Amino acid sequence: MKNIKAGLCGLVIVLFFSGCATTAGNTPEAKRQAVLAMKNDTLSDLYNVRPGAKAEIAAAPGYAVFDNAGILFWVTAGTGYGVVQRKGAKPVFMKMAELGVGVGLGIKDYRLIFIFHNKATLDKFINEGWEFGAGVDAAAKAGHKGGAVGGEALAGDISVYQLTESGLAIQATVKGTKYWRDSALN
């Protein structure tokens, strides 16, 4: 019961602070521009730490970039937003929420980059959105100081990169994440 209360408390805190992590601006156009700027900044950071990812993205039918903030305390909870970019198509703006269980403690702000290696997997992600996976990571980072190591295991034909922006966390979790179209931005 104590763990459930702690997890629910963490979820409330994440939902409260998720407003801080949402896109800037009051208009849908301002929000779309903020999401696209986050995507470009994240890809630039990814190419600096994993130069081979640029060629991987160029060869893929599409990719997605998400900004996520989460709290970890036996129950992992997080929310975020992002964009899916398909070759030759308009961006698809999306939201996300995750919930998991495992061993963990901390809070972190991180970016996820998904590279889809076939069109069917990409289309399924956009239209159905669920992902189930396991993650292990440790982070102690503020700005450009500190470091983070992480890994994700996902089903399907997807490469995943995680870049921690800031936070202090250690976790080993099994989690489910729901991605869905942002009806206000598409």
GUGU-298067 format. One record per atom (N, C-alpha, C): residue in three letters; x, y, z; residue number from 1. Coordinates in steps of 0.05 Angstrom, whole numbers, plus 32768, in hexadecimal, padded with zeros to 4 digits. Layout:
BEGIN
  type    xx    yy    zz  seq
   ala     X     Y     Z  NUM
...
END
This chain:
BEGIN
  type    xx    yy    zz  seq
   met  8010  7FE8  8000    1
   met  8000  8000  8000    1
   met  8011  8019  8000    1
   lys  8027  8018  800F    2
   lys  8039  802F  8011    2
   lys  8045  8035  7FF5    2
   asn  804D  8021  7FE6    3
   asn  8058  8025  7FCB    3
   asn  8043  8031  7FB8    3
   ile  802A  8028  7FBA    4
   ile  8015  8032  7FA9    4
   ile  8010  8050  7FAF    4
   lys  8010  8057  7FC9    5
   lys  800C  8073  7FD0    5
   lys  8024  8084  7FC6    5
   ala  803C  807A  7FC9    6
   ala  8053  8089  7FBF    6
   ala  8052  808C  7FA1    6
   gly  8049  8077  7F93    7
   gly  8047  8078  7F76    7
   gly  8032  808C  7F6D    7
   leu  801B  808C  7F7A    8
   leu  8006  809F  7F74    8
   leu  800F  80BB  7F7A    8
   cys  801D  80BF  7F8F    9
   cys  8028  80D9  7F96    9
   cys  803B  80E3  7F80    9
   gly  804C  80D0  7F76   10
   gly  805E  80D7  7F61   10
   gly  8050  80DE  7F47   10
   leu  803A  80D0  7F41   11
   leu  802A  80D6  7F29   11
   leu  801E  80F1  7F2B   11
   val  8013  80F8  7F42   12
   val  8008  8113  7F46   12
   val  801D  8129  7F42   12
   ile  8035  8124  7F4D   13
   ile  804A  8138  7F49   13
   ile  8052  813A  7F2C   13
   val  8054  8124  7F1E   14
   val  805B  8125  7F01   14
   val  8045  8134  7EF2   14
   leu  802C  812E  7EF7   15
   leu  8017  813C  7EE9   15
   leu  8017  815A  7EEF   15
   phe  801D  8161  7F08   16
   phe  801E  817D  7F0F   16
   phe  8035  818B  7F00   16
   phe  804C  817E  7F01   17
   phe  8063  818B  7EF4   17
   phe  8064  8187  7ED6   17
   ser  8053  8176  7ECB   18
   ser  8053  8172  7EAE   18
   ser  804C  818B  7E9F   18
   gly  803D  819D  7EAC   19
   gly  8037  81B7  7EA0   19
   gly  8050  81C7  7E9C   19
   cys  8064  81C3  7EAD   20
   cys  807E  81D1  7EAA   20
   cys  808D  81C6  7E93   20
   ala  8088  81AD  7E8B   21
   ala  8098  81A0  7E76   21
   ala  8089  81A2  7E5B   21
   thr  8072  81AE  7E5A   22
   thr  8063  81AF  7E41   22
   thr  806F  81C5  7E30   22
   thr  8065  81C6  7E17   23
   thr  8070  81D9  7E04   23
   thr  8068  81F5  7E0B   23
   ala  8078  8208  7E02   24
   ala  8073  8224  7E08   24
   ala  805E  822F  7DF5   24
   gly  8053  8246  7DFD   25
   gly  8040  8254  7DEC   25
   gly  8023  824B  7DF0   25
   asn  8012  825D  7DE9   26
   asn  7FF6  8258  7DED   26
   asn  7FE7  824E  7DD4   26
   thr  7FF2  8254  7DBD   27
   thr  7FE4  824C  7DA4   27
   thr  7FEE  8231  7D9A   27
   pro  7FDE  8223  7D8C   28
   pro  7FE8  8209  7D80   28
   pro  8001  820D  7D6F   28
   glu  8003  8222  7D60   29
   glu  801A  8226  7D4F   29
   glu  8033  822B  7D60   29
   ala  8031  823A  7D76   30
   ala  8048  823E  7D88   30
   ala  8050  8224  7D95   30
   lys  803D  8213  7D9C   31
   lys  8043  81F9  7DA8   31
   lys  8051  81E7  7D94   31
   arg  8047  81E7  7D7B   32
   arg  8053  81D6  7D66   32
   arg  8070  81DF  7D62   32
   gln  8075  81F9  7D61   33
   gln  8090  8203  7D5C   33
   gln  80A3  81FB  7D74   33
   ala  8098  81FC  7D8C   34
   ala  80A8  81F4  7DA4   34
   ala  80AF  81D6  7DA2   34
   val  809D  81C6  7D9A   35
   val  80A2  81A9  7D98   35
   val  80B7  81A4  7D82   35
   leu  80B4  81B2  7D6B   36
   leu  80C8  81AE  7D56   36
   leu  80E4  81B8  7D5E   36
   ala  80E5  81CE  7D6E   37
   ala  80FF  81D8  7D78   37
   ala  810B  81C3  7D8B   37
   met  80FB  81B7  7D9C   38
   met  8104  81A2  7DAE   38
   met  810F  818B  7D9E   38
   lys  8101  8183  7D89   39
   lys  810A  816D  7D78   39
   lys  8125  8173  7D6C   39
   asn  8128  818B  7D60   40
   asn  8141  8193  7D54   40
   asn  8158  8193  7D68   40
   asp  8154  819F  7D7F   41
   asp  8168  81A0  7D94   41
   asp  8170  8184  7D9D   41
   thr  815C  8172  7DA0   42
   thr  8162  8157  7DA9   42
   thr  8172  8148  7D94   42
   leu  816A  814A  7D7B   43
   leu  8179  813D  7D66   43
   leu  8196  8147  7D64   43
   ser  819A  8161  7D68   44
   ser  81B5  816C  7D68   44
   ser  81C6  815F  7D7F   44
   asp  81B9  815D  7D97   45
   asp  81C7  8151  7DAD   45
   asp  81CD  8133  7DA8   45
   leu  81BA  8125  7D9C   46
   leu  81BE  8109  7D95   46
   leu  81D5  8105  7D82   46
   tyr  81D6  8116  7D6D   47
   tyr  81EB  8114  7D59   47
   tyr  8207  8119  7D66   47
   asn  8208  812A  7D7A   48
   asn  8221  8130  7D88   48
   asn  822B  8117  7D98   48
   val  8219  8108  7DA4   49
   val  8221  80F1  7DB4   49
   val  8221  80D7  7DA5   49
   arg  8210  80D5  7D90   50
   arg  820E  80BD  7D7F   50
   arg  820D  80C6  7D62   50
   pro  8224  80CC  7D56   51
   pro  8225  80D6  7D3A   51
   pro  8218  80C3  7D26   51
   gly  8219  80A9  7D2B   52
   gly  820D  8095  7D19   52
   gly  81EF  8096  7D18   52
   ala  81E2  80A3  7D2C   53
   ala  81C5  80A5  7D2C   53
   ala  81BB  80B6  7D15   53
   lys  81CB  80C8  7D0B   54
   lys  81C2  80D9  7CF4   54
   lys  81BD  80C8  7CDB   54
   ala  81CF  80B6  7CD5   55
   ala  81CB  80A4  7CBE   55
   ala  81B4  8091  7CC3   55
   glu  81B1  8088  7CDC   56
   glu  819C  8076  7CE3   56
   glu  8180  8083  7CDE   56
   ile  817E  809C  7CE6   57
   ile  8165  80AB  7CE2   57
   ile  8160  80B0  7CC4   57
   ala  8175  80B7  7CB6   58
   ala  8173  80BC  7C99   58
   ala  8169  80A3  7C8A   58
   ala  8170  808C  7C93   59
   ala  8168  8073  7C85   59
   ala  814D  8069  7C8E   59
   ala  8142  8074  7CA4   60
   ala  8129  806A  7CAF   60
   ala  8111  8077  7CA2   60
   pro  80FA  8069  7CA2   61
   pro  80E1  8076  7C98   61
   pro  80D6  808C  7CAA   61
   gly  80E0  808D  7CC3   62
   gly  80D7  80A2  7CD5   62
   gly  80E4  809F  7CF1   62
   tyr  80E0  80B4  7D01   63
   tyr  80EB  80B4  7D1C   63
   tyr  80D9  80C5  7D2D   63
   ala  80DC  80C3  7D47   64
   ala  80CD  80D3  7D5A   64
   ala  80E0  80DE  7D70   64
   val  80D9  80F5  7D7A   65
   val  80E9  8101  7D90   65
   val  80D5  810A  7DA5   65
   phe  80D9  8102  7DBE   66
   phe  80C8  8109  7DD4   66
   phe  80D7  8115  7DEB   66
   asp  80CA  8128  7DF8   67
   asp  80D4  8135  7E11   67
   asp  80C4  8129  7E27   67
   asn  80D1  811E  7E3B   68
   asn  80C3  8110  7E51   68
   asn  80CE  8119  7E6C   68
   ala  80BC  811C  7E7F   69
   ala  80C4  8121  7E9B   69
   ala  80B7  810C  7EAC   69
   gly  80C7  8100  7EBE   70
   gly  80BC  80EB  7ECE   70
   gly  80C6  80EA  7EEA   70
   ile  80B7  80DD  7EFB   71
   ile  80BE  80D9  7F17   71
   ile  80BF  80BB  7F1C   71
   leu  80D3  80B2  7F2B   72
   leu  80D7  8096  7F31   72
   leu  80D7  8091  7F4F   72
   phe  80C6  8080  7F58   73
   phe  80C6  8077  7F73   73
   phe  80B5  805E  7F75   73
   trp  80C1  8048  7F70   74
   trp  80B4  802D  7F6D   74
   trp  80A0  802D  7F56   74
   val  8090  8042  7F53   75
   val  807F  8045  7F3C   75
   val  808A  805B  7F2B   75
   thr  808E  8057  7F11   76
   thr  8098  806B  7EFF   76
   thr  8081  8078  7EF1   76
   ala  8080  8092  7EF0   77
   ala  806B  80A1  7EE2   77
   ala  8077  80B8  7ED3   77
   gly  806D  80BE  7EBB   78
   gly  8078  80D4  7EAC   78
   gly  8064  80DD  7E96   78
   thr  8068  80F5  7E8D   79
   thr  8059  8100  7E77   79
   thr  806B  810F  7E65   79
   gly  8062  8113  7E4C   80
   gly  8073  8122  7E3A   80
   gly  8064  8128  7E20   80
   tyr  8073  8132  7E0D   81
   tyr  8069  8139  7DF3   81
   tyr  807F  8135  7DDE   81
   gly  8077  8134  7DC5   82
   gly  808B  8130  7DB0   82
   gly  807F  8131  7D94   82
   val  808F  8128  7D81   83
   val  8088  8129  7D65   83
   val  8093  8111  7D57   83
   val  8083  8107  7D44   84
   val  808C  80F2  7D32   84
   val  8090  80FE  7D17   84
   gln  80A7  80F9  7D0A   85
   gln  80AD  8103  7CF0   85
   gln  80B0  80EC  7CDC   85
   arg  809D  80EB  7CC9   86
   arg  809F  80D6  7CB4   86
   arg  80AB  80E3  7C9B   86
   lys  80BA  80D3  7C8C   87
   lys  80C6  80DE  7C73   87
   lys  80B0  80E8  7C61   87
   gly  80B4  8101  7C58   88
   gly  80A2  810D  7C45   88
   gly  8086  8113  7C4F   88
   ala  8082  8114  7C69   89
   ala  8067  8119  7C74   89
   ala  8069  812F  7C89   89
   lys  8052  813B  7C90   90
   lys  8051  814F  7CA5   90
   lys  8056  8141  7CC0   90
   pro  8061  8150  7CD3   91
   pro  8065  8145  7CEE   91
   pro  804B  813D  7CFB   91
   val  804C  8129  7D0C   92
   val  8035  8120  7D1C   92
   val  803D  8127  7D39   92
   phe  802E  813A  7D46   93
   phe  8033  8142  7D61   93
   phe  8025  812E  7D74   93
   met  8033  8127  7D89   94
   met  8029  8112  7D9B   94
   met  802E  8119  7DB8   94
   lys  801F  810B  7DC9   95
   lys  8023  810D  7DE6   95
   lys  802A  80F1  7DF0   95
   met  8034  80F0  7E09   96
   met  803B  80D6  7E15   96
   met  8036  80D6  7E33   96
   ala  8031  80BE  7E3D   97
   ala  8030  80BA  7E5A   97
   ala  803A  809E  7E5F   97
   glu  8049  809A  7E76   98
   glu  8053  8080  7E7C   98
   glu  804F  807A  7E99   98
   leu  804D  8060  7E9E   99
   leu  8049  8056  7EB9   99
   leu  8057  803B  7EBB   99
   gly  8067  8037  7ED0  100
   gly  8076  801E  7ED3  100
   gly  807A  8017  7EF0  100
   val  8085  7FFF  7EF4  101
   val  808C  7FF6  7F0F  101
   val  80A8  7FEB  7F0E  101
   gly  80B5  7FEC  7F25  102
   gly  80D0  7FE1  7F27  102
   gly  80DE  7FEE  7F3E  102
   val  80F8  7FEE  7F3C  103
   val  8109  7FFA  7F51  103
   val  8114  8014  7F46  103
   gly  810F  802A  7F54  104
   gly  8119  8043  7F4B  104
   gly  8114  805A  7F5E  104
   leu  8123  806F  7F5A  105
   leu  8120  8086  7F6B  105
   leu  812B  809E  7F5B  105
   gly  811D  80B4  7F5A  106
   gly  8128  80CC  7F4E  106
   gly  8113  80DB  7F3D  106
   ile  811D  80EF  7F2F  107
   ile  810E  80FF  7F1C  107
   ile  8120  8106  7F05  107
   lys  8116  8106  7EED  108
   lys  8127  810D  7ED6  108
   lys  8117  8118  7EBF  108
   asp  8125  8127  7EAF  109
   asp  811A  8133  7E97  109
   asp  812B  8128  7E80  109
   tyr  811F  811A  7E6E  110
   tyr  812F  810E  7E59  110
   tyr  8120  810E  7E3E  110
   arg  8130  8109  7E29  111
   arg  8126  8108  7E0E  111
   arg  8128  80EC  7E03  111
   leu  8114  80E3  7DF5  112
   leu  8114  80C9  7DE7  112
   leu  8114  80CD  7DC9  112
   ile  8124  80BE  7DBB  113
   ile  8125  80BF  7D9E  113
   ile  8120  80A2  7D95  113
   phe  810A  809F  7D86  114
   phe  8103  8085  7D7A  114
   phe  810A  8086  7D5C  114
   ile  8118  8072  7D52  115
   ile  811D  8070  7D35  115
   ile  810F  8057  7D2C  115
   phe  80FC  805A  7D1A  116
   phe  80EB  8044  7D10  116
   phe  80F8  8039  7CF7  116
   his  80FD  801F  7CF7  117
   his  810C  8012  7CE1  117
   his  80FA  8007  7CCB  117
   asn  80DF  8008  7CD0  118
   asn  80CD  8001  7CBA  118
   asn  80B4  8011  7CBD  118
   lys  80A6  8015  7CA7  119
   lys  808E  8025  7CA6  119
   lys  8077  801A  7CB6  119
   ala  8074  7FFF  7CB7  120
   ala  805E  7FF3  7CC6  120
   ala  8061  7FF9  7CE4  120
   thr  8079  7FF8  7CEE  121
   thr  807E  7FFE  7D0B  121
   thr  8078  801B  7D10  121
   leu  8081  802D  7CFE  122
   leu  807C  8049  7D00  122
   leu  805E  804F  7D01  122
   asp  8050  8044  7CED  123
   asp  8033  8049  7CEC  123
   asp  8024  803E  7D04  123
   lys  802D  8027  7D0E  124
   lys  8020  801C  7D26  124
   lys  8025  802E  7D3E  124
   phe  803D  8039  7D41  125
   phe  8043  804B  7D57  125
   phe  8031  8064  7D55  125
   ile  802E  806F  7D3E  126
   ile  801D  8087  7D3B  126
   ile  8000  8081  7D41  126
   asn  7FF6  806B  7D36  127
   asn  7FDA  8065  7D38  127
   asn  7FD1  8057  7D52  127
   glu  7FE3  8047  7D5D  128
   glu  7FDC  8038  7D76  128
   glu  7FEB  8042  7D8E  128
   gly  8003  804A  7D8B  129
   gly  8012  8058  7DA0  129
   gly  801D  8049  7DB8  129
   trp  8014  8032  7DBF  130
   trp  801D  8025  7DD7  130
   trp  8039  8019  7DD3  130
   glu  8049  801B  7DE7  131
   glu  8063  800D  7DE8  131
   glu  8065  8001  7E04  131
   phe  8070  7FE9  7E05  132
   phe  8075  7FDC  7E1F  132
   phe  8093  7FD5  7E1F  132
   gly  80A0  7FDB  7E35  133
   gly  80BD  7FD5  7E35  133
   gly  80C8  7FD4  7E51  133
   ala  80E2  7FD2  7E52  134
   ala  80F0  7FD2  7E6C  134
   ala  8107  7FE6  7E69  134
   gly  810E  7FF3  7E7F  135
   gly  8123  8006  7E7D  135
   gly  8135  8005  7E96  135
   val  814E  800B  7E92  136
   val  8161  800C  7EA7  136
   val  8171  8025  7EA2  136
   asp  8174  8036  7EB6  137
   asp  8185  804D  7EB2  137
   asp  818D  805A  7ECD  137
   ala  81A2  806A  7ECB  138
   ala  81AC  8079  7EE2  138
   ala  81B3  8095  7ED7  138
   ala  81AC  80AA  7EE6  139
   ala  81B1  80C5  7EDD  139
   ala  81B7  80D7  7EF4  139
   ala  81CB  80E8  7EF1  140
   ala  81D1  80FD  7F04  140
   ala  81DB  8114  7EF2  140
   lys  81C9  8125  7EEA  141
   lys  81D0  8139  7ED6  141
   lys  81C1  8153  7EDA  141
   ala  81CF  8169  7ED6  142
   ala  81C4  8184  7ED7  142
   ala  81D1  8194  7EC0  142
   gly  81C1  819A  7EAC  143
   gly  81CD  81A8  7E95  143
   gly  81E1  8196  7E87  143
   his  81F9  81A0  7E83  144
   his  820E  8190  7E76  144
   his  8220  8182  7E8A  144
   lys  821B  8185  7EA4  145
   lys  822B  8179  7EB9  145
   lys  821E  815F  7EC2  145
   gly  822F  814B  7EC7  146
   gly  8226  8131  7ED0  146
   gly  8224  811E  7EB9  146
   gly  8217  8108  7EBD  147
   gly  8215  80F4  7EA8  147
   gly  81FC  80E2  7EAC  147
   ala  81F7  80D3  7E98  148
   ala  81E0  80C1  7E99  148
   ala  81E6  80A9  7E87  148
   val  81DD  8092  7E8F  149
   val  81DE  807A  7E7E  149
   val  81C2  806E  7E7F  149
   gly  81BA  8064  7E69  150
   gly  819F  8059  7E68  150
   gly  819C  8045  7E52  150
   gly  8186  8036  7E53  151
   gly  8180  8024  7E3E  151
   gly  8162  801F  7E3E  151
   glu  8158  8018  7E28  152
   glu  813C  8012  7E25  152
   glu  813A  7FF8  7E15  152
   ala  8127  7FE8  7E1B  153
   ala  8122  7FD0  7E0B  153
   ala  8105  7FD1  7E02  153
   leu  8100  7FD3  7DE8  154
   leu  80E6  7FD5  7DDD  154
   leu  80E1  7FC0  7DC9  154
   ala  80C8  7FB7  7DC7  155
   ala  80C1  7FA3  7DB2  155
   ala  80BE  7FB2  7D98  155
   gly  80C4  7FA4  7D82  156
   gly  80C1  7FAF  7D68  156
   gly  80DA  7FB8  7D5B  156
   asp  80D8  7FC3  7D44  157
   asp  80EE  7FCB  7D33  157
   asp  80F5  7FE9  7D38  157
   ile  80FD  7FEF  7D50  158
   ile  8102  800B  7D58  158
   ile  811C  800D  7D67  158
   ser  812D  8021  7D60  159
   ser  8144  8028  7D70  159
   ser  813C  803F  7D82  159
   val  8146  803E  7D9B  160
   val  813F  8053  7DAE  160
   val  8158  805E  7DBA  160
   tyr  8159  8079  7DBB  161
   tyr  816E  8087  7DC8  161
   tyr  8162  8098  7DDE  161
   gln  816F  8099  7DF5  162
   gln  8166  80AA  7E0B  162
   gln  817B  80BE  7E13  162
   leu  8174  80D7  7E14  163
   leu  8187  80EC  7E1C  163
   leu  817B  80F9  7E35  163
   thr  818A  80F8  7E4B  164
   thr  8180  8104  7E64  164
   thr  8189  8122  7E64  164
   glu  8175  8133  7E68  165
   glu  817A  8150  7E69  165
   glu  8183  8157  7E85  165
   ser  8174  814E  7E99  166
   ser  817B  8154  7EB5  166
   ser  816D  8140  7EC7  166
   gly  8177  813D  7EDF  167
   gly  8169  812D  7EF3  167
   gly  817D  811C  7F03  167
   leu  8172  810F  7F17  168
   leu  8180  80FD  7F28  168
   leu  816E  80E4  7F2B  168
   ala  8177  80CE  7F1F  169
   ala  8165  80B7  7F1F  169
   ala  8175  809D  7F1B  169
   ile  816B  8088  7F27  170
   ile  8174  806D  7F21  170
   ile  815C  805B  7F21  170
   gln  815A  804A  7F0C  171
   gln  8141  803A  7F0A  171
   gln  8146  8021  7EFA  171
   ala  8135  800D  7EFF  172
   ala  8133  7FF5  7EEF  172
   ala  8115  7FEF  7EEF  172
   thr  8108  7FF4  7ED9  173
   thr  80EA  7FF2  7ED9  173
   thr  80E0  7FE3  7EC1  173
   val  80C7  7FDA  7EC3  174
   val  80B7  7FD0  7EAD  174
   val  80A1  7FE4  7EAB  174
   lys  809D  7FEE  7E93  175
   lys  8089  8004  7E90  175
   lys  807A  8002  7E76  175
   gly  8063  800E  7E77  176
   gly  8053  8012  7E5F  176
   gly  8051  802F  7E59  176
   thr  8053  8036  7E40  177
   thr  8051  8052  7E38  177
   thr  803D  8055  7E22  177
   lys  802B  8068  7E24  178
   lys  8017  806D  7E10  178
   lys  801E  8087  7E02  178
   tyr  801F  8085  7DE7  179
   tyr  8024  809C  7DD6  179
   tyr  800A  80A0  7DC6  179
   trp  8002  80B9  7DC3  180
   trp  7FEA  80BE  7DB3  180
   trp  7FEC  80D9  7DA6  180
   arg  7FDD  80DC  7D90  181
   arg  7FDC  80F5  7D81  181
   arg  7FD2  810C  7D92  181
   asp  7FDF  8123  7D90  182
   asp  7FD7  813B  7D9E  182
   asp  7FC1  8148  7D8D  182
   ser  7FA8  8146  7D94  183
   ser  7F92  8150  7D84  183
   ser  7F93  816E  7D81  183
   ala  7F9F  817C  7D94  184
   ala  7FA0  8199  7D93  184
   ala  7FB5  81A3  7D7F  184
   leu  7FC9  8193  7D79  185
   leu  7FDF  819C  7D68  185
   leu  7FDF  8190  7D4C  185
   asn  7FCF  817B  7D47  186
   asn  7FCF  816F  7D2C  186
   asn  7FB7  8179  7D1C  186
END
